[in-house]
Amino acid sequence: MSESEYKFRVAQSLIGRGKVSRRDFIHLGLAAGLTVAASDQIFVTVARAQPQQGGFAKLGMAHGATTDSIDPAGYPDTFTQTAFSGAMSNGLTEVDAKGGIQPDLAESFESSNGAKTWVFKLRKGVTFHNGKKVTAEDVVSSMRYHMGVDTKSAAKSLLESVSDIKADGPETVVFTLNSGNADFPYIMSDYHFVIMPSVDGKADWASGTRTGAFVLENFQPGVSAKLKRNPNYFKNGKPYLDEVEFIAITDLAARMAALSTGEVDYIGRADLKTLGMLKRNPKIEIIEVTGYGHYTLPMNVTIAPFDNPDVRMAMKWAIDRQEIADKIFLGHATVANDSPIAPAIKFYKNPEPQHRFDPEKARHYLKKAGMEKLKVDLSVADAAFAGAVDAGALIRETAAQCGIDVNVVREAEDAYWDNVWLKKPWCASYWSGRATADWMFTQAFAAESSWNESFWKNPRFNELLVQARAETDEAKRAAMYGEMQQLAHDDSGSIVLVFNNFVSAQSKKLGHGDVAPNWENDGLKMAERWWMAEA
Amino acid sequence: MRLNPVAKTVLQRLGLGLITLFVVSIIIFSAIAMLPGDFAKATLGQSATPETVAALQHEIGLDRPPVERYFSWIGKMAKGDFGSSFASRTGYRRTVAEIIAPRLYNTMFLAVMTALIAVPLALGLGIVAALYRNSWFDRVVNTVTLTTISFPEFFVAYMLAFLIISRDTFAGTEFAQSLPVWLAISINWTLNVVPKFPTLANINDQTPFWDHVWRAALPSATLTLVIVAHMMRMTRAAILNMLSSPYIDMARLKGMRPMVVVLRHALPNAWAPIVTVVAFNLAYLIVGVVVVEVVFVYPGVGQLMVDAVRSRDVPVVQACALVFAATYVLLNLIADIISIATNPRLLHPR
């Protein structure tokens, strides 16, 4: 190896630490016998792969409204979630890029008493933005904020199984649950459960003082939020960026234009219809992650004709999921199989057989139910999910070939979740998904859940749900969740159409590691995890 | 006592204006009350449980009957208190005034900026078009302005944004490669002559003045294209109407230059219809620009009102509606005053 080649190697390793400029690097590359273009290419590749400090990222979010606030009782969509939960705050735990659970503000956690008692030990020496130490007291107040009769928190139901929380010394928090839950640490990673300072025994959310990688500098609801680096952040070296600005760009075309002209470095929810054009731009990278979110058509199993399992089965065979994935979601979706557990989730098992469009089978089940023809109403609106109305039209066509007459009723978008969902016998619905099988099933399929959208009450399923939750033997749990996914597939009233992909687009200037699938925008934590590869 | 006709009109119109505002507030309030859902349900969405909805409704007073809510709102309103947004929480008050003020400033900024460009442009074009009636210039101006007014404003807005994007991407498109090289190069050159205006007009209270102007350039250009035709054509028509009067023939016979005839003789008598149309367009610049605001992500009152309607934030919707109604009333009043002031027969009635 010649001297110049050696220097070139050394320089490559220094790029990642931001210690070599592009110009110097290209000089070394020329000395080592490379062309300008080749060394420039190496510089960009290496620089992007290694996190480096500094930079100001402008992130275009697909949501944002003037009613947004930093109150964690709300956080209705990706703007507030990514800016105020992901960038500004921490929970006790977080989900990593592989879907596993990691301690965040907690240092460790362990369960006892059949997963009924959970002890979280806090990390030592962590402070809030104002310098105050994080204590167990703060954690207790922050959790209580989402509990009790008069809470306005949207996450209230997640903590319903918690019977008591107490601080055991300044660094230990003990949760006592009504029944065992082996996945409780996953629930603690929910974006609502951020840790806030306790003032007079109450969580103080209004000051915006949190523990996260970024400190809030300026927030204009519905417009933008600017945050700057927290120099005392407890994670070594993080965050990489000096400043981030979240910009609310709800208009799809405006979002695409802002990225194309370089006015933002990232946009959430790229326009699928024009994605092909965006791909041609060499400065832009598109990230597609199969998330946990899924689109469903719940049938109310307490109302005729859906009270008959054979009718439900006929409906499940009368829908062309592949066509819906291709035509409505333009291929940016993964066909589902009437179980709400996404492939990326632990204990996922694809039930047999795969439900697809098969008029023979649909007619067979219809006949088994003692019917020749069937007429049903399907209530849809794009408020359930963008494309629901079009999906209804496709379903009408395929079902007609099975002797099922689907009357697609277009409902008002306003107050859809209030007037249609859980009210009409068959409608369209959307779930952003949950990080564990138990969590998803408990919210949308458990007999006693207020969001059991198909009103399905299968005794075996509910028995397994409770058993599996408290079971700590992994193999036994896997078997139980396997059976539950099969039961949901065979018997429940929920038709799960497809799992959605998170499609985002960004300038190649931004660097990142593996992208987490649990929520959009790298599990909402992109501000903490991403970096500027070149300023 | 005989009132000056201007003062009389002002008083009369202000009184009527107040009644209009009152009626508007009732209509808006009942319209929102008739919409399905309320703030608590809209905010909590899919994740609402009956208990959390009830707790939130109680906190913002939605559990009281609508008539009572309306009267308590109008009572405060009469004292100049716009109230608080429903997004307020205990210990975190967000008054309607502080929510609307920066948005109203942005809207006014855009409206004034556009008016400063569009009104002189429209009047100038209209006068010149009248002067050289049926010339090539007249025809071209008419065709171009009619074209821009005929397209929906969002289309004009997207086309402008597309032009800006094309600056960087045109050379790489298949379309450009299919063109003869000289043509592709000259199109690319033309595109790059246009400054790279930002397609994202997101400004906040810390944006410096000139940066604000720069960021508002595309929205303002869109609105100018949309409103110029109306004002320009009215100017042209009103002046042409005057030009056929005997006193203009007299002026011409005296040997006055055509420009002087138009500016000194025809224009003063043509003001009334022109001012009415200008006022109408200015009002549109304030109350009707929500589509342009959305396309360029410009935080104005229009977007605020749409947001507020979606979340059923009644106090904010009410305040926006009143601001819009007041704008119409005041601008029409100003137009009438100018019409009277420029017309001696109305100013000094016998």
Contacts between the chains, C-beta under 8 A, distances in Angstrom:
chain1	res1	chain2	res2	distance
A	65	B	307	5.0
A	65	B	310	7.3
A	65	B	311	6.3
A	66	B	87	7.6
A	66	B	99	6.6
A	66	B	303	8.0
A	66	B	304	5.5
A	66	B	307	4.5
A	66	B	308	6.5
A	66	B	311	7.9
A	66	B	313	7.6
A	66	B	316	7.3
A	67	B	43	6.6
A	67	B	85	7.3
A	67	B	86	7.4
A	67	B	87	4.3
A	67	B	307	6.9
A	67	B	308	7.6
A	67	B	311	4.6
A	67	B	313	5.9
A	68	B	87	7.8
A	69	B	87	5.9
A	69	B	89	7.4
A	69	B	92	7.1
A	69	B	94	7.9
A	71	B	89	6.2
A	71	B	92	7.3
A	74	B	43	6.5
A	76	B	43	6.7
A	76	B	45	6.2
A	149	B	51	6.9
A	149	B	55	7.5
A	150	B	55	4.9
A	151	B	52	6.7
A	151	B	55	6.6
A	152	B	44	8.0
A	152	B	52	5.6
A	152	B	55	5.2
A	152	B	56	4.6
A	152	B	59	6.8
A	152	B	89	7.9
A	153	B	52	6.7
A	154	B	44	5.5
A	154	B	45	7.8
A	154	B	47	4.1
A	154	B	48	7.3
A	154	B	52	6.9
A	155	B	47	7.6
A	156	B	49	6.4
A	156	B	51	7.4
A	156	B	52	5.6
A	157	B	47	7.8
A	157	B	49	6.0
A	206	B	89	7.5
A	206	B	91	5.4
A	206	B	92	4.4
A	218	B	204	6.8
A	218	B	206	6.8
A	220	B	102	7.4
A	220	B	204	5.2
A	220	B	205	7.2
A	220	B	299	7.2
A	221	B	87	7.5
A	221	B	99	7.8
A	222	B	299	6.9
A	222	B	303	7.3
A	222	B	304	7.3
A	222	B	307	5.8
A	223	B	202	6.2
A	223	B	204	5.9
A	223	B	299	4.6
A	224	B	202	5.9
A	224	B	204	6.0
A	247	B	200	7.2
A	247	B	202	5.4
A	247	B	297	7.4
A	248	B	202	7.9
A	248	B	297	7.4
A	249	B	200	7.0
A	249	B	202	7.7
A	249	B	297	5.2
A	250	B	294	7.4
A	250	B	297	8.0
A	251	B	294	5.1
A	251	B	295	6.0
A	251	B	297	6.7
A	253	B	158	6.1
A	253	B	161	7.5
A	253	B	295	7.0
A	254	B	161	7.6
A	254	B	199	7.1
A	254	B	200	7.0
A	254	B	294	7.3
A	254	B	295	5.7
A	254	B	296	6.7
A	254	B	297	5.3
A	257	B	161	4.7
A	257	B	162	7.8
A	257	B	164	7.7
A	257	B	165	5.9
A	257	B	199	4.4
A	257	B	200	7.5
A	258	B	199	6.0
A	258	B	200	4.3
A	258	B	297	7.5
A	260	B	165	4.7
A	260	B	168	7.5
A	260	B	169	7.1
A	261	B	164	6.0
A	261	B	165	5.8
A	261	B	168	7.3
A	261	B	196	7.3
A	261	B	198	7.3
A	261	B	199	5.3
A	261	B	200	7.7
A	263	B	198	5.7
A	263	B	199	6.6
A	263	B	200	4.4
A	264	B	200	6.9
A	280	B	169	7.9
A	280	B	172	6.8
A	281	B	169	6.6
A	412	B	36	6.5
A	414	B	35	6.1
A	414	B	36	5.4
A	414	B	37	6.1
A	414	B	310	7.9
A	415	B	35	7.7
A	415	B	36	3.8
A	415	B	37	3.1
A	415	B	41	6.3
A	415	B	42	7.0
A	417	B	41	7.7
A	417	B	45	5.4
A	417	B	46	4.5
A	417	B	48	7.2
A	418	B	36	6.7
A	418	B	37	5.1
A	418	B	41	4.8
A	418	B	48	7.6
A	419	B	36	5.7
A	419	B	37	7.6
A	421	B	46	7.0
A	430	B	46	7.7
A	450	B	49	5.8
A	450	B	50	7.9
A	451	B	46	7.9
